[in-house]
Amino acid sequence: MAGSAGAQSEERTRVVRALAEGGCVAPGAEADALFRAATEGVGPIEELVARRLRGEPLAWITGWVRFCGVRLCIDAGVFVPRPHSEALARRAVSLLPAVGMAVDLCTGSGSVAAVLGSARPRAAVVATDVDPVAVKCARRNGVRALLGNLDEPLPKSWRGRVDVMTAVVPYVPTDELHLLPRDVLANEPRRALDGGPRGTSVLLRAAEAAARWLRPGGSVILEIGGDQAAEMASTLADVGLSEIRVHRDGDGHDRAIEARRPD
């Protein structure tokens, strides 16, 4: 038993070292995740480590990620939800009545919608995405996901009745995509990242959608980045929304913008 434990320790040390040398920022945690995946039958540890060192997202390899405490299936090819989006999801939960109505645009794996559904099981939550692979993944996560562009596939009966609309859209300016980590650019879907010349091409349309679907008193929360807050605040005001506020992370970076449809 002692020899077996020692061999396992040596193997873990070897994997951690390989991941660290490959540029992984949390090699110990990633090694543990890969060993769990190997134990669950995903594949031999050597193969899983090789996939990670080629830049494949960890969540694609293990097949899941935890987001706001909810375990989500993550299929290969689907945008991996980021930890910084958890604050947006929690804020949306706080705004959604127990039997309210919520819409999540550009849902990806369904992360935000799944959190809303988990926290408010009696609420009606609908999500949309243009990518059929993402829609299939979101449905695996228990989300009522519809295939289509932004608000186009939403039930017409929901217009003017939505309590909360959320959207984590592609918002990286095209000219800044090269600044993203190399493995992100090489593996994750570009259309989940590229937000156009200023990064606001889809954000602007999401703001316009919110004005159409929110009920009086309903709120929209959009994830943003960089210096997009001023442009988005102006747009939200132009479409008739008010009480606009910017949410920042612990480092002072703008992460989301929220607005409300006046009563």
C-alpha positions as a Markdown table, in Angstrom:
| # | Residue | x | y | z |
|---|---|---|---|---|
| 1 | Met | 0.0 | 0.0 | 0.0 |
| 2 | Ala | 2.8 | 2.4 | 0.9 |
| 3 | Gly | 4.5 | 1.7 | -2.4 |
| 4 | Ser | 1.3 | 2.3 | -4.3 |
| 5 | Ala | 0.7 | 5.6 | -2.5 |
| 6 | Gly | 4.3 | 6.6 | -3.3 |
| 7 | Ala | 3.9 | 5.8 | -7.0 |
| 8 | Gln | 0.7 | 7.8 | -7.1 |
| 9 | Ser | 2.4 | 10.7 | -5.5 |
| 10 | Glu | 5.3 | 10.6 | -7.9 |
| 11 | Glu | 2.9 | 10.4 | -10.9 |
| 12 | Arg | 1.0 | 13.4 | -9.6 |
| 13 | Thr | 4.2 | 15.3 | -9.1 |
| 14 | Arg | 5.2 | 14.5 | -12.7 |
| 15 | Val | 1.8 | 15.7 | -14.0 |
| 16 | Val | 1.9 | 18.9 | -12.0 |
| 17 | Arg | 5.4 | 19.7 | -13.3 |
| 18 | Ala | 4.4 | 19.0 | -16.9 |
| 19 | Leu | 1.3 | 21.3 | -16.6 |
| 20 | Ala | 3.3 | 24.0 | -14.9 |
| 21 | Glu | 6.0 | 23.9 | -17.6 |
| 22 | Gly | 3.2 | 24.0 | -20.2 |
| 23 | Gly | 2.0 | 27.3 | -18.8 |
| 24 | Cys | -1.0 | 26.2 | -16.7 |
| 25 | Val | -1.7 | 28.8 | -14.0 |
| 26 | Ala | -3.1 | 26.3 | -11.5 |
| 27 | Pro | -1.2 | 23.1 | -12.3 |
| 28 | Gly | -2.0 | 21.4 | -8.9 |
| 29 | Ala | -5.8 | 21.9 | -9.2 |
| 30 | Glu | -5.8 | 21.0 | -12.9 |
| 31 | Ala | -3.8 | 17.8 | -12.2 |
| 32 | Asp | -6.3 | 16.7 | -9.6 |
| 33 | Ala | -9.2 | 17.4 | -12.1 |
| 34 | Leu | -7.4 | 15.3 | -14.8 |
| 35 | Phe | -6.8 | 12.4 | -12.4 |
| 36 | Arg | -10.5 | 12.4 | -11.4 |
| 37 | Ala | -11.5 | 12.4 | -15.0 |
| 38 | Ala | -9.1 | 9.5 | -15.7 |
| 39 | Thr | -10.6 | 7.6 | -12.7 |
| 40 | Glu | -14.1 | 8.3 | -14.2 |
| 41 | Gly | -13.1 | 6.6 | -17.5 |
| 42 | Val | -12.7 | 9.7 | -19.6 |
| 43 | Gly | -9.3 | 8.4 | -20.8 |
| 44 | Pro | -5.7 | 7.5 | -19.7 |
| 45 | Ile | -4.1 | 10.2 | -17.7 |
| 46 | Glu | -1.3 | 10.6 | -20.3 |
| 47 | Glu | -3.8 | 11.3 | -23.0 |
| 48 | Leu | -5.7 | 13.8 | -20.8 |
| 49 | Val | -2.5 | 15.6 | -20.0 |
| 50 | Ala | -1.4 | 15.7 | -23.6 |
| 51 | Arg | -4.8 | 17.2 | -24.6 |
| 52 | Arg | -4.4 | 19.9 | -21.9 |
| 53 | Leu | -0.9 | 20.7 | -23.0 |
| 54 | Arg | -2.2 | 21.2 | -26.6 |
| 55 | Gly | -4.4 | 24.0 | -25.1 |
| 56 | Glu | -7.7 | 22.2 | -25.0 |
| 57 | Pro | -9.9 | 23.8 | -22.3 |
| 58 | Leu | -9.9 | 21.8 | -19.1 |
| 59 | Ala | -13.7 | 21.7 | -19.0 |
| 60 | Trp | -13.8 | 20.1 | -22.4 |
| 61 | Ile | -11.5 | 17.4 | -21.2 |
| 62 | Thr | -13.3 | 16.6 | -17.9 |
| 63 | Gly | -16.7 | 17.3 | -19.5 |
| 64 | Trp | -17.9 | 19.6 | -16.7 |
| 65 | Val | -17.4 | 22.8 | -14.7 |
| 66 | Arg | -18.9 | 24.2 | -11.5 |
| 67 | Phe | -20.6 | 27.6 | -11.8 |
| 68 | Cys | -22.2 | 29.3 | -8.8 |
| 69 | Gly | -22.2 | 25.8 | -7.2 |
| 70 | Val | -24.1 | 24.2 | -10.1 |
| 71 | Arg | -22.3 | 21.4 | -11.9 |
| 72 | Leu | -22.6 | 22.0 | -15.7 |
| 73 | Cys | -21.9 | 19.7 | -18.6 |
| 74 | Ile | -19.5 | 21.3 | -21.0 |
| 75 | Asp | -19.4 | 19.8 | -24.5 |
| 76 | Ala | -16.4 | 20.2 | -26.7 |
| 77 | Gly | -16.8 | 23.3 | -28.9 |
| 78 | Val | -18.9 | 25.2 | -26.4 |
| 79 | Phe | -17.7 | 28.4 | -24.7 |
| 80 | Val | -16.6 | 27.7 | -21.2 |
| 81 | Pro | -18.3 | 29.9 | -18.6 |
| 82 | Arg | -15.8 | 32.2 | -16.7 |
| 83 | Pro | -15.8 | 32.6 | -12.9 |
| 84 | His | -16.1 | 36.4 | -13.3 |
| 85 | Ser | -19.6 | 35.8 | -14.8 |
| 86 | Glu | -20.8 | 34.3 | -11.5 |
| 87 | Ala | -21.5 | 37.8 | -10.0 |
| 88 | Leu | -23.8 | 38.6 | -12.9 |
| 89 | Ala | -25.7 | 35.3 | -12.4 |
| 90 | Arg | -26.1 | 35.9 | -8.7 |
| 91 | Arg | -27.3 | 39.5 | -9.3 |
| 92 | Ala | -29.9 | 38.1 | -11.7 |
| 93 | Val | -31.1 | 35.6 | -9.2 |
| 94 | Ser | -31.6 | 38.5 | -6.7 |
| 95 | Leu | -33.8 | 40.3 | -9.2 |
| 96 | Leu | -35.9 | 37.3 | -10.3 |
| 97 | Pro | -39.2 | 36.8 | -8.4 |
| 98 | Ala | -39.9 | 33.3 | -7.2 |
| 99 | Val | -42.5 | 32.8 | -10.0 |
| 100 | Gly | -41.0 | 35.3 | -12.4 |
| 101 | Met | -39.9 | 35.1 | -16.0 |
| 102 | Ala | -36.2 | 35.3 | -17.1 |
| 103 | Val | -34.5 | 35.3 | -20.5 |
| 104 | Asp | -30.8 | 34.5 | -21.0 |
| 105 | Leu | -29.4 | 35.5 | -24.5 |
| 106 | Cys | -26.3 | 34.0 | -25.9 |
| 107 | Thr | -26.6 | 31.3 | -23.3 |
| 108 | Gly | -23.7 | 29.0 | -24.4 |
| 109 | Ser | -23.7 | 26.0 | -22.0 |
| 110 | Gly | -26.7 | 27.5 | -20.3 |
| 111 | Ser | -24.7 | 28.5 | -17.2 |
| 112 | Val | -26.6 | 31.6 | -16.2 |
| 113 | Ala | -30.0 | 30.1 | -17.1 |
| 114 | Ala | -29.2 | 27.0 | -15.1 |
| 115 | Val | -28.3 | 29.0 | -12.0 |
| 116 | Leu | -31.5 | 31.0 | -12.3 |
| 117 | Gly | -33.5 | 27.8 | -12.7 |
| 118 | Ser | -31.7 | 26.2 | -9.7 |
| 119 | Ala | -32.2 | 29.2 | -7.4 |
| 120 | Arg | -35.8 | 29.9 | -8.6 |
| 121 | Pro | -37.3 | 26.5 | -9.5 |
| 122 | Arg | -40.8 | 27.9 | -9.9 |
| 123 | Ala | -39.7 | 30.7 | -12.3 |
| 124 | Ala | -40.0 | 30.3 | -16.1 |
| 125 | Val | -36.5 | 30.6 | -17.7 |
| 126 | Val | -35.8 | 30.6 | -21.4 |
| 127 | Ala | -32.5 | 30.8 | -23.1 |
| 128 | Thr | -31.3 | 31.3 | -26.7 |
| 129 | Asp | -28.2 | 30.8 | -28.7 |
| 130 | Val | -27.3 | 30.7 | -32.4 |
| 131 | Asp | -25.0 | 27.7 | -32.0 |
| 132 | Pro | -26.8 | 24.3 | -32.2 |
| 133 | Val | -24.0 | 22.6 | -30.3 |
| 134 | Ala | -24.4 | 25.1 | -27.5 |
| 135 | Val | -28.2 | 24.7 | -27.5 |
| 136 | Lys | -27.8 | 21.0 | -27.2 |
| 137 | Cys | -25.3 | 21.4 | -24.3 |
| 138 | Ala | -27.6 | 23.9 | -22.5 |
| 139 | Arg | -30.5 | 21.4 | -22.8 |
| 140 | Arg | -28.3 | 18.7 | -21.2 |
| 141 | Asn | -28.0 | 21.1 | -18.3 |
| 142 | Gly | -31.7 | 21.3 | -17.9 |
| 143 | Val | -32.2 | 24.6 | -19.6 |
| 144 | Arg | -35.1 | 25.4 | -21.9 |
| 145 | Ala | -32.8 | 26.6 | -24.8 |
| 146 | Leu | -34.1 | 27.8 | -28.1 |
| 147 | Leu | -32.0 | 27.9 | -31.3 |
| 148 | Gly | -31.8 | 31.4 | -32.9 |
| 149 | Asn | -30.3 | 34.8 | -32.9 |
| 150 | Leu | -30.7 | 36.8 | -29.6 |
| 151 | Asp | -34.4 | 37.4 | -29.0 |
| 152 | Glu | -35.7 | 36.1 | -32.3 |
| 153 | Pro | -36.8 | 32.6 | -31.1 |
| 154 | Leu | -38.5 | 33.9 | -27.9 |
| 155 | Pro | -42.2 | 33.1 | -27.4 |
| 156 | Lys | -44.2 | 36.2 | -28.6 |
| 157 | Ser | -46.4 | 35.9 | -25.5 |
| 158 | Trp | -43.4 | 36.9 | -23.4 |
| 159 | Arg | -43.0 | 40.3 | -24.9 |
| 160 | Gly | -43.3 | 43.0 | -22.3 |
| 161 | Arg | -43.5 | 40.4 | -19.4 |
| 162 | Val | -39.9 | 39.5 | -18.6 |
| 163 | Asp | -38.6 | 40.2 | -15.1 |
| 164 | Val | -34.9 | 39.7 | -15.8 |
| 165 | Met | -32.9 | 39.5 | -19.0 |
| 166 | Thr | -29.3 | 38.5 | -19.0 |
| 167 | Ala | -26.7 | 38.2 | -21.7 |
| 168 | Val | -23.0 | 37.2 | -21.8 |
| 169 | Val | -22.4 | 38.1 | -25.4 |
| 170 | Pro | -19.2 | 38.1 | -27.4 |
| 171 | Tyr | -17.7 | 41.5 | -26.5 |
| 172 | Val | -14.0 | 41.4 | -27.2 |
| 173 | Pro | -13.1 | 44.0 | -29.9 |
| 174 | Thr | -11.9 | 42.3 | -33.1 |
| 175 | Asp | -8.6 | 44.1 | -33.0 |
| 176 | Glu | -7.9 | 42.9 | -29.5 |
| 177 | Leu | -8.6 | 39.2 | -30.0 |
| 178 | His | -4.9 | 38.6 | -30.3 |
| 179 | Leu | -4.5 | 39.6 | -26.7 |
| 180 | Leu | -6.5 | 36.6 | -25.5 |
| 181 | Pro | -4.6 | 33.5 | -24.2 |
| 182 | Arg | -3.2 | 31.4 | -27.0 |
| 183 | Asp | -5.2 | 28.3 | -26.1 |
| 184 | Val | -8.5 | 30.3 | -26.0 |
| 185 | Leu | -7.9 | 31.6 | -29.5 |
| 186 | Ala | -6.9 | 28.2 | -30.8 |
| 187 | Asn | -9.8 | 26.2 | -29.3 |
| 188 | Glu | -12.8 | 28.2 | -28.2 |
| 189 | Pro | -15.4 | 29.3 | -30.8 |
| 190 | Arg | -14.5 | 32.7 | -32.3 |
| 191 | Arg | -18.1 | 33.8 | -32.6 |
| 192 | Ala | -18.4 | 33.5 | -28.8 |
| 193 | Leu | -15.5 | 36.0 | -28.4 |
| 194 | Asp | -15.6 | 38.5 | -31.3 |
| 195 | Gly | -17.7 | 41.5 | -30.5 |
| 196 | Gly | -16.9 | 43.5 | -33.6 |
| 197 | Pro | -14.9 | 46.7 | -34.0 |
| 198 | Arg | -15.5 | 48.1 | -30.5 |
| 199 | Gly | -16.7 | 44.9 | -29.0 |
| 200 | Thr | -20.3 | 46.2 | -28.7 |
| 201 | Ser | -21.9 | 45.0 | -31.9 |
| 202 | Val | -23.9 | 42.3 | -30.1 |
| 203 | Leu | -24.2 | 44.2 | -26.9 |
| 204 | Leu | -26.1 | 47.0 | -28.6 |
| 205 | Arg | -28.6 | 44.6 | -30.1 |
| 206 | Ala | -29.0 | 42.9 | -26.7 |
| 207 | Ala | -29.8 | 46.3 | -25.1 |
| 208 | Glu | -32.5 | 46.9 | -27.8 |
| 209 | Ala | -33.9 | 43.5 | -27.2 |
| 210 | Ala | -34.2 | 44.2 | -23.5 |
| 211 | Ala | -36.4 | 47.3 | -24.2 |
| 212 | Arg | -38.8 | 45.0 | -26.2 |
| 213 | Trp | -39.1 | 42.2 | -23.7 |
| 214 | Leu | -38.8 | 43.6 | -20.2 |
| 215 | Arg | -42.0 | 44.3 | -18.2 |
| 216 | Pro | -42.3 | 47.7 | -16.5 |
| 217 | Gly | -39.9 | 47.4 | -13.5 |
| 218 | Gly | -37.9 | 44.6 | -15.1 |
| 219 | Ser | -34.1 | 44.6 | -15.3 |
| 220 | Val | -31.4 | 43.7 | -17.8 |
| 221 | Ile | -27.8 | 42.8 | -16.9 |
| 222 | Leu | -25.2 | 42.7 | -19.7 |
| 223 | Glu | -21.6 | 41.5 | -19.2 |
| 224 | Ile | -19.2 | 44.1 | -20.6 |
| 225 | Gly | -15.4 | 44.6 | -20.7 |
| 226 | Gly | -12.8 | 47.3 | -21.2 |
| 227 | Asp | -14.2 | 50.8 | -21.6 |
| 228 | Gln | -17.6 | 49.8 | -23.0 |
| 229 | Ala | -19.6 | 51.1 | -20.0 |
| 230 | Ala | -20.1 | 54.7 | -21.3 |
| 231 | Glu | -21.3 | 53.6 | -24.8 |
| 232 | Met | -23.6 | 51.0 | -23.3 |
| 233 | Ala | -25.1 | 53.4 | -20.7 |
| 234 | Ser | -25.9 | 55.8 | -23.5 |
| 235 | Thr | -27.5 | 53.1 | -25.5 |
| 236 | Leu | -29.6 | 51.7 | -22.6 |
| 237 | Ala | -30.8 | 55.3 | -21.9 |
| 238 | Asp | -31.7 | 55.8 | -25.6 |
| 239 | Val | -33.9 | 52.7 | -25.7 |
| 240 | Gly | -35.8 | 53.9 | -22.7 |
| 241 | Leu | -34.2 | 52.2 | -19.8 |
| 242 | Ser | -33.2 | 53.9 | -16.6 |
| 243 | Glu | -31.5 | 53.4 | -13.2 |
| 244 | Ile | -28.3 | 52.4 | -15.1 |
| 245 | Arg | -25.5 | 51.1 | -12.9 |
| 246 | Val | -22.1 | 49.5 | -13.6 |
| 247 | His | -20.9 | 46.5 | -11.6 |
| 248 | Arg | -17.2 | 46.2 | -11.0 |
| 249 | Asp | -15.1 | 43.3 | -9.8 |
| 250 | Gly | -12.7 | 43.3 | -6.9 |
| 251 | Asp | -9.9 | 44.8 | -9.0 |
| 252 | Gly | -12.1 | 47.7 | -10.1 |
| 253 | His | -12.7 | 46.5 | -13.6 |
| 254 | Asp | -16.1 | 47.0 | -15.2 |
| 255 | Arg | -17.8 | 43.6 | -15.5 |
| 256 | Ala | -21.5 | 44.2 | -16.1 |
| 257 | Ile | -24.0 | 47.0 | -16.7 |
| 258 | Glu | -27.6 | 46.9 | -15.3 |
| 259 | Ala | -30.6 | 48.9 | -16.3 |
| 260 | Arg | -34.3 | 48.9 | -15.5 |
| 261 | Arg | -37.5 | 49.5 | -17.5 |
| 262 | Pro | -39.4 | 52.3 | -15.8 |
| 263 | Asp | -42.7 | 51.4 | -14.1 |
